[in-house]
Amino acid sequence: MTEGGNRRVLLIEDSRSLIRAYEHYLADEPFELTTAETGGEAVQELEQRRYDAVLLDLRLPDMDGMEILKRLQQRGDKTPVVVITAHGSINIAVEAMRLGAYDFLVKPFNKERLVLTLRNATDLGRRVETGELQEAADDGNEFHGFVGGSGAMQQVYKTLKMAAASKATVFVVGESGTGKELAAHAVHALSPRAAGPMVAINCAAIPKGLIESEIFGHVRGAFTGAVQDREGAASRAHNGTLFLDEICEMDLDLQSKLLRFVQTGSFEKVGDSRTRHVDVRFVCATNQDPMEAVREGRFREDLFYRLHVIPLSLPPLRERGDDIMLIAERFLQQFAEEERKDFCRFSADAAAAMTAYHWPGNIRELQNIVRSITVLYDGDEVTAEMMPPAIKAGRPASGPGAAHDIAAPAPAAAPRTEADIRPLEDVEREAIEQAVEFCQGNIARAASLLGVSPSTIYRKKQVWEAREEG
């Protein structure tokens, strides 16, 4: 920053008329604006001087603005970059955010939108410069509520840390019980918005007729029962993070309104014509395959690509190896203290049974089982005999469609000739289709029983269908 306290911003723009417009917008604001009309000038300026933020038009006369982004990334420059783009180039701007851009502005934008975006960007730039924004300390096995040191989780932690400093939307995918809301809270806690509000909406838990009001709010008399004005999640999340859980369950009509809100930061309350503007960072989550929802017409493609900027896939518990017991031991310590029991460890046979189990309910199921054991039993050690029958048998818990309800297939007869040997691909397809049929079309349940992720089945079905159509 300069001695007078102004925030240094480099504007990279080749249109003189737009330069004058932005200078006019910022004339009375605490910004010191430097301009560069070509990519070459911008690169030279960035090498010679430290800026709190960069305002970058991607269309330059001598180079693509993406090249500037790549150069900043390659040399480890963390200066926040705000990209300027036209309506028809939003996909390019989204790609720029994947390369490290902080945010983007869609032309035309007003003074308020420009000032608010630059304030947020320069706040981040100053925190990076002074060292206030540090990566969260962890011992490799813990990270903002997550427990686990497996390779899969280390990649999750890395993505969360890299994504947090940006304003880019994080799209979390994972089976139920894998920690999607925990990931959203980690993004918020690590971000420059940590001091602001974190507001969560479960799109699957709110009735279709009320979810618009829950997100955008309503005015008195907007519908039966609306006896007073109400602020929605969008307003409450101003200058913070809005977490939209189970986003693929949102009604299509509301998806179009959400798309406008995501693009412009503006919305109207239900029953009101006045437009409101807020600044929020979005985190979305689903336990479905979002591309399958797009293909089936249940989720708007344009909204998906607008939200799917930083994808984050949370691994199921069965793929996390030693993390299973690490998490179980943490739960045991917690619940034993709460229930005033003496448990302090798991026996070797109990640990073996738990590690071999498939965990279709993931961490939530593990948590419930450990709590149940601490309530029903006592002693120093949790033994295999204390486990539910399903874990002792090495299969998912009982209930409709549980693994032990499936009749074991008769062993295939030994091939007599080469013609009797079937391609492995055919055998695999038959197994998948039989499991899906048994589960009455429930892909997630079939995947759990087969020991694969739902996305694996969706991808294979897509390949089979493409071949048949061809």
C-alpha positions in Angstrom: 0.0 0.0 0.0 1.0 3.6 -0.5 1.8 5.9 2.4 -1.6 7.5 2.2 -3.3 4.1 2.6 -4.6 3.7 -0.9 -4.7 0.2 -2.4 -2.6 -0.3 -5.5 -4.5 -1.7 -8.5 -3.1 -2.4 -11.9 -5.7 -2.1 -14.6 -4.8 -4.0 -17.8 -7.1 -2.7 -20.5 -6.6 -1.6 -24.1 -9.8 0.5 -24.5 -9.2 4.2 -23.7 -12.9 4.8 -23.2 -13.2 2.0 -20.6 -10.0 3.1 -18.8 -11.6 6.5 -18.4 -14.9 5.0 -17.2 -13.1 2.9 -14.5 -11.0 5.8 -13.5 -14.2 7.8 -13.0 -15.7 5.0 -10.9 -12.7 4.9 -8.6 -11.9 8.6 -8.4 -13.3 9.0 -4.9 -12.4 5.6 -3.7 -9.2 4.5 -1.8 -7.5 3.0 -4.8 -4.3 4.1 -6.6 -4.9 3.0 -10.2 -2.1 2.3 -12.7 -2.9 1.3 -16.3 -1.3 -0.9 -18.8 -2.7 -1.1 -22.4 -0.8 -4.1 -23.6 0.2 -7.5 -22.1 3.8 -6.5 -22.5 3.4 -3.4 -20.4 1.5 -5.3 -17.8 4.2 -8.0 -17.5 6.9 -5.3 -17.1 4.8 -3.4 -14.5 4.2 -6.5 -12.4 7.9 -7.4 -12.4 8.8 -3.9 -11.2 6.1 -3.1 -8.6 4.0 -4.9 -6.0 0.2 -4.5 -6.4 -2.7 -5.3 -4.1 -4.8 -6.5 -7.0 -4.9 -6.7 -10.8 -8.0 -5.8 -13.0 -7.4 -7.8 -16.2 -9.3 -7.7 -19.5 -8.6 -11.0 -21.2 -8.7 -9.5 -24.7 -5.4 -7.6 -25.3 -3.8 -6.5 -28.6 -0.5 -8.4 -28.1 -1.3 -11.5 -26.0 -4.1 -13.4 -24.5 -4.9 -12.3 -20.9 -4.7 -16.0 -19.9 -0.9 -15.9 -20.6 -0.5 -13.2 -17.9 -2.4 -15.4 -15.5 -0.2 -18.4 -16.3 3.0 -16.3 -15.8 1.8 -15.1 -12.4 1.0 -18.7 -11.4 4.4 -20.0 -12.6 6.4 -17.6 -10.6 4.2 -18.0 -7.5 2.8 -14.5 -7.5 -0.3 -14.5 -5.3 -1.6 -11.0 -6.3 -5.4 -11.4 -6.6 -6.6 -11.0 -10.2 -10.1 -9.9 -11.2 -10.9 -10.8 -14.8 -13.2 -8.6 -16.9 -15.3 -10.4 -19.5 -18.3 -10.1 -21.8 -21.5 -12.1 -21.4 -20.6 -14.4 -24.2 -17.2 -15.3 -22.6 -18.3 -16.4 -19.1 -16.9 -19.9 -19.8 -13.5 -18.3 -20.5 -13.7 -16.4 -17.2 -14.5 -19.6 -15.3 -11.4 -21.2 -16.9 -9.4 -18.1 -15.8 -10.5 -18.8 -12.2 -9.3 -22.4 -12.5 -5.9 -20.8 -13.4 -6.0 -18.8 -10.2 -8.0 -15.7 -10.8 -9.8 -14.4 -7.7 -13.1 -13.3 -9.3 -14.5 -11.9 -12.6 -16.7 -9.1 -13.6 -19.2 -9.4 -16.5 -19.6 -6.3 -18.7 -21.4 -4.0 -18.2 -21.0 -3.6 -14.5 -21.7 -0.6 -12.3 -19.5 1.4 -9.9 -20.8 -0.4 -6.8 -20.0 -3.8 -8.2 -16.5 -2.8 -9.3 -15.7 -1.1 -5.9 -17.0 -4.0 -3.8 -15.0 -6.6 -5.9 -11.8 -4.6 -5.7 -12.2 -4.0 -2.0 -12.5 -7.8 -1.4 -9.6 -8.5 -3.8 -7.2 -5.9 -2.3 -8.1 -7.1 1.3 -6.9 -10.5 0.3 -3.8 -9.0 -1.4 -2.8 -7.1 1.7 -3.3 -10.1 3.9 -1.1 -12.2 1.6 1.6 -9.5 1.6 1.7 -9.0 5.4 1.6 -12.8 6.0 -1.7 -12.7 7.9 -3.1 -15.3 5.5 -1.3 -18.5 6.5 -2.0 -22.0 5.6 -3.7 -23.8 8.6 -1.3 -25.7 10.7 -2.0 -29.5 10.8 -0.1 -32.6 11.8 -0.9 -34.5 8.6 -3.8 -36.4 10.3 -6.1 -33.5 11.1 -7.4 -30.6 9.1 -10.2 -28.2 10.1 -12.4 -30.9 11.5 -11.3 -33.7 9.2 -9.4 -36.7 10.6 -7.2 -38.8 8.4 -3.8 -38.9 6.9 -4.4 -41.1 3.8 -3.1 -40.0 0.4 -6.7 -39.3 -0.7 -7.3 -37.0 2.2 -4.0 -35.2 1.8 -5.1 -34.3 -1.7 -8.5 -33.0 -0.3 -6.6 -30.8 2.2 -4.4 -29.4 -0.5 -7.4 -28.6 -2.7 -9.2 -26.9 0.2 -6.2 -24.8 1.1 -5.6 -23.7 -2.5 -9.3 -23.0 -3.1 -10.0 -21.0 0.0 -8.1 -17.9 -0.9 -10.1 -17.5 -4.1 -13.7 -16.4 -4.5 -14.2 -19.2 -7.0 -17.1 -21.6 -6.3 -16.2 -24.9 -4.8 -18.3 -27.9 -6.0 -18.1 -30.8 -3.5 -19.1 -34.3 -4.6 -19.2 -37.3 -2.3 -21.4 -40.0 -0.9 -23.6 -39.3 2.0 -21.6 -39.1 5.3 -18.2 -38.3 3.8 -18.0 -34.7 5.2 -19.3 -32.4 2.5 -20.5 -29.8 5.0 -17.2 -30.1 6.9 -15.5 -29.2 3.6 -17.7 -26.1 3.1 -16.8 -24.9 6.6 -13.1 -25.5 6.0 -13.3 -23.4 2.8 -15.0 -20.6 4.8 -12.6 -20.8 7.8 -9.5 -20.6 5.6 -10.8 -17.8 3.3 -10.5 -14.0 3.7 -14.3 -14.2 4.5 -13.7 -16.1 7.7 -14.9 -13.2 9.9 -18.1 -13.1 7.9 -21.2 -15.3 8.1 -21.4 -18.9 6.9 -25.0 -19.8 5.9 -26.0 -23.3 4.9 -29.1 -24.4 3.0 -30.1 -28.0 2.4 -31.9 -28.0 -0.9 -33.3 -31.5 -0.4 -34.7 -30.8 3.1 -36.9 -27.8 2.3 -40.3 -28.1 0.5 -40.3 -27.0 -3.1 -42.7 -24.1 -2.3 -40.5 -22.6 0.4 -37.0 -23.0 -0.9 -37.0 -19.7 -2.9 -38.1 -17.8 0.2 -35.4 -19.6 2.2 -32.7 -18.5 -0.2 -33.9 -15.0 -1.3 -36.4 -14.1 1.5 -39.9 -12.7 1.1 -42.0 -9.6 1.9 -45.1 -9.5 4.0 -48.1 -10.9 2.1 -46.0 -12.6 -0.6 -47.9 -15.9 0.1 -50.2 -17.4 2.6 -48.5 -17.4 6.0 -46.0 -14.6 5.1 -47.1 -12.3 8.0 -43.9 -10.3 8.0 -40.8 -9.5 5.9 -38.0 -12.2 6.1 -34.4 -12.1 5.1 -33.2 -15.1 3.2 -29.9 -16.9 3.2 -28.6 -14.7 0.4 -28.9 -11.6 2.5 -27.6 -13.3 5.7 -24.5 -14.5 3.8 -23.5 -11.0 2.6 -19.7 -10.7 2.8 -19.5 -14.4 3.8 -20.1 -17.9 2.3 -23.4 -19.5 1.1 -23.3 -23.3 1.2 -26.0 -24.9 -1.0 -26.1 -28.6 0.0 -27.7 -31.2 -2.3 -27.8 -28.6 -5.1 -29.0 -31.2 -7.6 -32.3 -31.5 -5.8 -33.2 -27.9 -6.5 -36.3 -27.3 -8.7 -35.5 -26.3 -12.3 -37.5 -23.1 -12.1 -35.5 -21.9 -9.1 -32.2 -22.9 -10.8 -32.7 -20.1 -13.4 -33.1 -17.6 -10.6 -30.0 -19.0 -8.9 -28.0 -18.7 -12.1 -28.8 -15.0 -12.3 -27.9 -14.5 -8.7 -24.6 -16.3 -9.1 -23.7 -14.3 -12.2 -24.7 -10.8 -11.0 -25.0 -11.0 -7.2 -28.5 -9.5 -7.4 -31.9 -11.0 -6.6 -35.4 -10.0 -5.6 -37.3 -11.2 -2.5 -40.4 -13.3 -3.2 -43.3 -10.9 -3.7 -41.0 -7.8 -4.2 -39.7 -6.1 -7.3 -36.8 -4.3 -5.7 -33.4 -5.6 -6.7 -30.9 -6.3 -3.9 -27.2 -6.8 -4.3 -24.9 -8.9 -2.0 -21.4 -10.2 -2.1 -21.3 -14.0 -1.3 -18.9 -16.8 -2.0 -20.7 -20.1 -3.1 -19.9 -23.6 -2.0 -22.1 -26.4 -3.5 -22.4 -30.1 -2.7 -24.2 -33.2 -3.9 -24.1 -36.9 -3.3 -25.2 -37.5 -6.9 -23.2 -37.6 -10.2 -23.9 -34.0 -11.3 -23.2 -34.7 -15.0 -25.8 -37.5 -14.9 -28.3 -34.9 -13.5 -27.4 -32.6 -16.4 -27.8 -35.4 -19.0 -31.2 -36.3 -17.5 -32.4 -32.7 -17.6 -32.7 -32.4 -13.8 -29.9 -29.8 -13.5 -29.3 -26.9 -15.8 -26.1 -27.2 -17.8 -25.3 -23.5 -17.8 -25.7 -23.4 -14.0 -23.5 -26.5 -13.6 -20.6 -25.0 -15.5 -21.0 -21.7 -13.7 -20.8 -23.5 -10.3 -18.4 -26.3 -11.2 -15.3 -24.1 -11.0 -13.2 -25.9 -8.4 -14.3 -29.5 -8.2 -13.6 -31.4 -4.9 -14.3 -35.1 -4.6 -14.5 -36.6 -1.1 -13.4 -40.3 -1.0 -15.7 -42.8 0.7 -14.5 -44.2 4.0 -13.8 -47.7 2.5 -11.1 -46.1 0.3 -9.3 -44.4 3.1 -7.4 -47.4 4.6 -5.9 -46.6 8.0 -8.1 -43.5 8.4 -10.9 -45.9 9.4 -9.3 -46.7 12.7 -7.9 -43.3 13.2 -11.4 -41.8 13.0 -12.9 -44.6 15.1 -10.3 -44.1 17.9 -11.1 -40.3 17.9 -14.9 -41.1 18.3 -14.2 -43.7 21.0 -12.2 -41.1 23.0 -15.0 -38.6 22.6 -17.9 -40.8 23.4 -16.2 -42.6 26.3 -15.6 -39.3 27.9 -19.2 -38.2 27.3 -20.7 -41.5 28.6 -18.1 -41.8 31.4 -16.9 -45.2 30.2 -13.4 -46.7 30.4 -12.9 -47.5 26.7 -9.5 -46.5 25.4 -8.8 -48.8 22.5 -10.0 -51.4 20.0 -8.9 -55.0 20.1 -7.0 -56.4 17.1 -10.0 -58.5 15.9 -12.3 -55.5 16.3 -10.0 -53.3 14.2 -9.7 -56.1 11.6 -13.5 -56.4 11.3 -13.9 -52.6 11.0 -11.2 -52.3 8.4 -12.7 -55.1 6.3 -16.3 -53.6 6.5 -17.6 -51.7 3.5 -19.1 -48.7 5.4 -22.0 -47.7 3.0 -22.9 -44.9 5.5 -19.3 -43.7 5.6 -18.2 -41.6 8.6 -21.7 -41.0 9.8 -22.3 -44.7 10.1 -19.0 -45.2 11.9 -19.8 -42.5 14.3 -23.2 -44.0 15.2 -21.7 -47.5 15.7 -19.0 -46.3 18.0 -21.5 -44.3 20.0 -23.8 -47.3 20.3 -21.0 -49.5 21.6 -19.9 -46.9 24.2 -23.5 -46.7 25.4 -24.3 -50.5 25.5 -21.0 -51.8 26.7 -18.1 -51.0 29.1 -14.5 -52.0 29.6 -11.0 -50.9 28.5 -11.2 -52.5 25.1 -13.8 -52.7 22.3 -13.9 -56.3 21.0 -15.3 -57.8 17.9 -18.1 -59.3 19.9 -19.4 -55.9 20.7 -19.7 -55.0 17.0 -23.1 -55.2 15.2 -23.6 -58.5 13.3 -23.1 -56.8 9.9 -19.6 -55.7 10.8 -18.7 -59.1 12.3 -19.9 -60.7 9.1 -18.0 -58.2 7.0 -21.0 -56.8 5.2 -23.3 -53.6 5.2 -25.9 -53.3 7.9 -29.1 -55.2 7.5 -32.2 -53.6 5.9 -33.9 -53.6 2.5 -31.4 -54.4 -0.1 -28.6 -55.2 2.3 -25.7 -57.2 0.9 -26.6 -60.4 2.7 -30.1 -60.3 1.1 -28.5 -61.0 -2.3 -28.2 -64.6 -3.3 -24.7 -65.6 -4.1 -24.4 -66.5 -7.7 -23.6 -70.0 -8.6 -19.9 -70.5 -9.4 -19.3 -70.4 -13.2 -18.5 -73.7 -14.8 -14.9 -74.2 -15.7 -14.4 -73.4 -19.4 -14.1 -76.4 -21.6 -13.0 -74.5 -24.7 -11.8 -71.0 -25.6 -15.3 -70.2 -26.7 -16.5 -70.7 -23.1 -14.4 -67.9 -21.8 -16.3 -64.6 -21.7 -14.7 -61.2 -22.0 -14.1 -59.6 -18.6 -16.0 -56.5 -19.8 -19.2 -58.6 -20.4 -18.9 -60.3 -17.0 -18.5 -56.9 -15.3 -21.5 -55.4 -17.2 -23.6 -58.3 -16.2 -22.7 -58.0 -12.5 -23.4 -54.2 -12.5 -26.7 -54.6 -14.3 -27.8 -57.4 -11.9 -26.9 -55.2 -8.9 -28.8 -52.2 -10.3 -31.8 -54.3 -11.0 -31.7 -55.9 -7.6 -31.6 -52.4 -6.0 -34.5 -51.2 -8.1 -32.5 -48.7 -10.1 -30.8 -47.1 -7.0 -27.3 -46.6 -8.4 -25.8 -45.4 -5.1 -27.0 -48.5 -3.3 -25.8 -50.8 -6.1 -22.4 -49.1 -6.1 -22.1 -49.5 -2.4 -22.8 -53.2 -2.6 -20.4 -53.7 -5.5 -17.6 -51.8 -3.7 -17.3 -49.0 -6.4 -18.3 -45.3 -6.5 -21.6 -44.3 -8.1 -19.7 -42.3 -10.7 -18.0 -45.5 -11.9 -21.3 -47.1 -12.7 -22.6 -43.9 -14.4 -19.5 -43.7 -16.6 -19.7 -47.3 -17.6 -23.5 -47.0 -18.4 -22.7 -44.0 -20.5 -20.0 -46.0 -22.5 -22.4 -48.9 -23.0 -25.2 -46.6 -24.2 -22.9 -44.7 -26.6 -21.8 -48.0 -28.1 -25.4 -49.2 -28.6 -26.4 -45.9 -30.2 -23.4 -46.0 -32.5 
